[in-house]
Amino acid sequence: MSTLNHDSSDTISAEAKDLAVSRIEKMRRILKERRIVRVDELTGELGVSAATVRRDLLHMEHRGELRRVHGGAVAPESRLDEPLFDDKTSIAATEKHHIAEAALGLIRPKDSIFLDGGSTILALAALLHDRTDITVVTNSLRVAAELAGGGPALIVIGGELRRLSQTFVGPLTRFTLDSIHVDRAFMGTIGITAEAGLTTTDPREAYTKSLIMEHAQEVILLADSSKVGKVSFARFGALGKVGTLITDKGLAEGAARELRKQGIKTVIV
């Protein structure tokens, strides 16, 4: 009897292992196709619990096959990777909050400022509810929603909606941007290097970012240290156009020296 139970247990264990291998292979295919996956989507498609999906994602992350984010996972980074906006807010959230607090100190009474569409910029917008002494211009739906209830005077730039970043981008944004000038533009980026400058994933977004930089007296870049040294698809500005970079303590000393050599004031928080 004990031999029979042992054989039965081995069979169940082997079947469970085969199912896990098959499930993870399917997850690999889904991730390859979509680049971004959510736990709730995978539970429905694979017919397993959320706990099982999270365990599989953890296993795949340890193998370097993906990077987990809040609510799901993204494929390993390449030049073109950009998480969904809601996923970006959960990446380096503490660092982004500290960067936003430092940026707040650079906004003066009666300033006109531009707020870009990045998640770090949204963290700054959340700190501006009592700043009725300034004007905010933005192409970000999320920033507009954050400040719609009150606070600064608000101007929203129209254009083509890019759903991934929740921003209005492309040539139509020129109609408004060509008629304004702001004291300070607070910008985000996907990548920043001395050679490639500032880069993002989408040419339409790069077009609008470049316009903003032309119409700002000062450009202040808000970027956590993971962005430094990375290059994305579309260039939107040279480092020489950036006055100040606010980043976190993860910035390598060598990178900090190179940025300062480019004339950029680097604030590490």
C-alpha positions as CSV (number, residue, x, y, z in Angstrom):
1,M,0.0,0.0,0.0
2,S,2.8,2.4,0.9
3,T,4.4,1.7,-2.5
4,L,1.2,2.5,-4.3
5,N,0.7,5.8,-2.4
6,H,4.3,6.8,-3.1
7,D,3.8,6.1,-6.9
8,S,0.6,8.1,-6.9
9,S,2.3,11.0,-5.1
10,D,5.1,11.0,-7.7
11,T,2.6,11.0,-10.5
12,I,0.7,14.0,-9.1
13,S,4.0,15.8,-8.5
14,A,5.1,15.2,-12.1
15,E,1.7,16.3,-13.5
16,A,1.9,19.5,-11.4
17,K,5.4,20.2,-12.7
18,D,4.3,19.7,-16.3
19,L,1.4,22.0,-15.8
20,A,3.6,24.7,-14.3
21,V,6.1,24.4,-17.2
22,S,3.2,24.7,-19.7
23,R,1.7,27.7,-17.9
24,I,5.0,29.6,-17.7
25,E,5.6,28.9,-21.4
26,K,2.2,30.4,-22.2
27,M,3.0,33.4,-20.0
28,R,6.3,33.9,-22.0
29,R,4.3,34.0,-25.2
30,I,1.8,36.5,-23.8
31,L,4.5,38.7,-22.5
32,K,6.4,38.6,-25.8
33,E,3.3,39.7,-27.7
34,R,2.0,42.4,-25.3
35,R,5.2,43.6,-23.5
36,I,3.0,44.4,-20.5
37,V,0.8,41.9,-18.6
38,R,-1.5,42.3,-15.6
39,V,-2.1,39.7,-12.9
40,D,-5.9,39.9,-13.3
41,E,-5.6,39.2,-17.1
42,L,-3.3,36.2,-16.6
43,T,-5.6,34.6,-14.0
44,G,-8.5,34.7,-16.4
45,E,-6.5,33.4,-19.4
46,L,-4.6,30.7,-17.5
47,G,-7.4,29.6,-15.2
48,V,-5.3,29.8,-12.1
49,S,-5.3,31.9,-8.9
50,A,-3.7,35.3,-8.6
51,A,-1.3,33.8,-6.0
52,T,-0.1,31.2,-8.6
53,V,0.4,33.9,-11.2
54,R,2.4,36.1,-8.8
55,R,4.6,33.1,-7.9
56,D,5.2,32.3,-11.5
57,L,6.1,36.0,-12.2
58,L,8.5,36.0,-9.3
59,H,10.2,32.8,-10.7
60,M,10.4,34.4,-14.1
61,E,11.8,37.7,-12.7
62,H,14.6,35.7,-10.9
63,R,15.5,34.2,-14.3
64,G,15.7,37.7,-15.8
65,E,12.7,37.1,-18.1
66,L,10.6,40.1,-16.9
67,R,10.4,42.9,-14.4
68,R,7.5,43.0,-12.0
69,V,5.6,46.2,-11.4
70,H,2.5,46.9,-9.4
71,G,-0.4,44.7,-10.7
72,G,1.7,42.8,-13.2
73,A,4.9,42.7,-15.1
74,V,6.8,44.2,-18.1
75,A,9.2,42.6,-20.6
76,P,12.9,43.1,-20.1
77,E,13.9,46.7,-21.0
78,S,14.8,47.5,-24.5
79,R,15.2,50.9,-26.3
80,L,11.5,51.1,-26.9
81,D,10.0,49.9,-23.6
82,E,7.6,52.2,-21.8
83,P,5.3,50.9,-19.1
84,L,1.6,51.9,-18.9
85,F,1.2,55.2,-17.0
86,D,-0.4,53.6,-13.9
87,D,2.5,51.1,-13.8
88,K,5.1,53.9,-14.0
89,T,3.7,55.6,-10.9
90,S,4.6,52.5,-8.8
91,I,8.2,52.4,-10.1
92,A,10.7,54.2,-7.8
93,A,7.7,55.9,-6.1
94,T,9.6,57.1,-3.0
95,E,12.4,58.6,-5.1
96,K,9.8,60.4,-7.3
97,H,8.1,61.9,-4.3
98,H,11.4,63.3,-3.0
99,I,12.3,64.7,-6.5
100,A,8.9,66.4,-6.6
101,E,9.4,68.0,-3.2
102,A,12.7,69.4,-4.3
103,A,11.2,70.7,-7.6
104,L,8.5,72.5,-5.6
105,G,11.1,74.7,-4.0
106,L,12.1,76.0,-7.4
107,I,8.6,77.4,-8.2
108,R,8.4,81.1,-7.4
109,P,5.3,83.3,-6.8
110,K,3.7,84.5,-10.1
111,D,5.6,81.9,-12.1
112,S,4.2,80.4,-15.3
113,I,5.3,76.8,-15.4
114,F,4.8,73.9,-17.8
115,L,4.2,70.4,-16.4
116,D,5.0,67.5,-18.7
117,G,3.3,64.1,-18.7
118,G,5.7,61.9,-16.6
119,S,4.7,60.2,-13.4
120,T,7.3,62.3,-11.5
121,I,5.7,65.4,-12.9
122,L,2.3,64.2,-11.6
123,A,3.8,63.8,-8.2
124,L,4.8,67.5,-8.4
125,A,1.3,68.5,-9.5
126,A,-0.1,66.9,-6.4
127,L,1.9,69.3,-4.3
128,L,0.4,72.4,-6.0
129,H,-3.1,72.5,-4.8
130,D,-2.6,75.6,-2.6
131,R,-0.4,77.5,-5.2
132,T,-3.0,79.9,-6.4
133,D,-0.2,82.4,-7.2
134,I,1.1,80.6,-10.3
135,T,-0.1,79.5,-13.8
136,V,0.3,75.9,-14.9
137,V,0.3,74.9,-18.6
138,T,0.2,71.2,-19.3
139,N,-0.4,68.7,-22.1
140,S,-1.1,65.9,-19.5
141,L,-4.6,64.6,-18.8
142,R,-3.5,63.3,-15.4
143,V,-2.0,66.7,-14.4
144,A,-5.2,68.5,-15.6
145,A,-7.4,66.1,-13.6
146,E,-5.2,66.6,-10.5
147,L,-5.5,70.4,-10.6
148,A,-9.0,70.7,-12.1
149,G,-10.6,71.1,-8.7
150,G,-8.7,74.2,-7.7
151,G,-5.3,75.7,-7.2
152,P,-3.2,77.3,-9.9
153,A,-4.6,78.9,-13.0
154,L,-4.7,76.1,-15.5
155,I,-4.1,76.0,-19.3
156,V,-4.4,72.6,-21.1
157,I,-2.7,72.1,-24.4
158,G,-4.8,70.3,-27.0
159,G,-3.6,67.8,-29.7
160,E,-3.6,64.1,-30.4
161,L,-4.1,62.0,-27.3
162,R,-1.4,59.5,-26.7
163,R,-3.2,57.0,-24.4
164,L,0.0,55.2,-23.2
165,S,1.3,58.4,-21.6
166,Q,-2.1,60.2,-21.2
167,T,-0.7,63.3,-23.0
168,F,-1.7,65.5,-25.9
169,V,1.2,65.3,-28.5
170,G,2.1,65.9,-32.1
171,P,1.9,68.9,-34.5
172,L,-1.5,70.1,-33.3
173,T,0.1,71.1,-30.0
174,R,2.1,73.8,-31.8
175,F,-1.0,76.0,-32.2
176,T,-1.1,76.8,-28.5
177,L,2.6,76.4,-27.7
178,D,3.7,78.9,-30.3
179,S,1.6,81.5,-28.5
180,I,3.0,81.1,-25.0
181,H,6.2,81.4,-23.1
182,V,6.7,79.9,-19.6
183,D,9.3,80.7,-16.9
184,R,10.0,77.1,-16.1
185,A,9.3,73.8,-17.8
186,F,9.4,70.7,-15.6
187,M,10.1,67.8,-17.9
188,G,10.3,64.0,-17.7
189,T,12.3,61.6,-19.9
190,I,12.6,57.9,-20.7
191,G,16.4,58.2,-21.2
192,I,19.2,60.6,-20.7
193,T,22.8,60.3,-21.9
194,A,25.6,62.7,-22.9
195,E,25.7,61.3,-26.4
196,A,22.0,60.9,-27.3
197,G,20.7,63.7,-25.0
198,L,17.0,63.4,-23.9
199,T,15.0,60.6,-25.5
200,T,11.5,59.1,-25.3
201,T,9.7,56.3,-27.0
202,D,7.3,58.2,-29.4
203,P,8.2,60.7,-32.1
204,R,5.0,62.6,-31.6
205,E,5.7,63.0,-27.9
206,A,9.3,64.0,-28.8
207,Y,7.9,66.7,-31.1
208,T,5.8,68.3,-28.4
209,K,8.6,68.0,-25.7
210,S,11.0,69.8,-28.1
211,L,8.5,72.6,-28.6
212,I,8.0,73.0,-24.9
213,M,11.7,73.4,-24.4
214,E,11.9,76.1,-27.0
215,H,9.2,78.1,-25.2
216,A,10.6,77.9,-21.7
217,Q,13.1,80.3,-20.0
218,E,14.5,77.4,-18.0
219,V,14.1,73.6,-18.4
220,I,14.2,71.5,-15.2
221,L,14.4,67.7,-15.7
222,L,12.8,65.5,-13.1
223,A,14.2,62.0,-13.5
224,D,15.0,59.1,-11.1
225,S,18.5,57.7,-11.5
226,S,17.2,54.7,-13.5
227,K,16.7,57.0,-16.5
228,V,20.4,58.1,-16.6
229,G,22.5,56.1,-19.1
230,K,19.5,54.9,-21.1
231,V,18.6,55.7,-24.7
232,S,15.1,55.4,-26.1
233,F,13.8,55.8,-29.7
234,A,13.1,59.5,-30.3
235,R,15.4,62.4,-29.3
236,F,13.7,65.5,-28.1
237,G,16.5,67.7,-26.8
238,A,20.2,68.2,-26.2
239,L,21.6,68.2,-22.6
240,G,22.7,71.8,-23.2
241,K,19.0,72.8,-23.1
242,V,18.6,71.5,-19.5
243,G,19.4,73.9,-16.7
244,T,18.8,71.6,-13.7
245,L,18.4,67.9,-13.2
246,I,16.7,66.7,-10.0
247,T,17.3,63.0,-9.4
248,D,17.9,60.5,-6.5
249,K,20.9,59.1,-4.6
250,G,21.1,56.1,-7.0
251,L,22.9,58.3,-9.6
252,A,26.4,57.0,-10.1
253,E,29.2,59.5,-9.3
254,G,30.7,59.1,-12.8
255,A,27.4,60.0,-14.4
256,A,27.0,63.0,-12.1
257,R,30.4,64.3,-13.1
258,E,29.5,63.9,-16.8
259,L,26.3,65.8,-16.4
260,R,28.0,68.6,-14.5
261,K,30.6,68.7,-17.3
262,Q,27.7,69.3,-19.7
263,G,26.7,72.4,-17.6
264,I,23.7,70.9,-15.9
265,K,23.1,71.7,-12.3
266,T,22.5,68.3,-10.6
267,V,20.4,68.2,-7.5
268,I,20.5,64.8,-5.7
269,V,17.7,64.1,-3.2
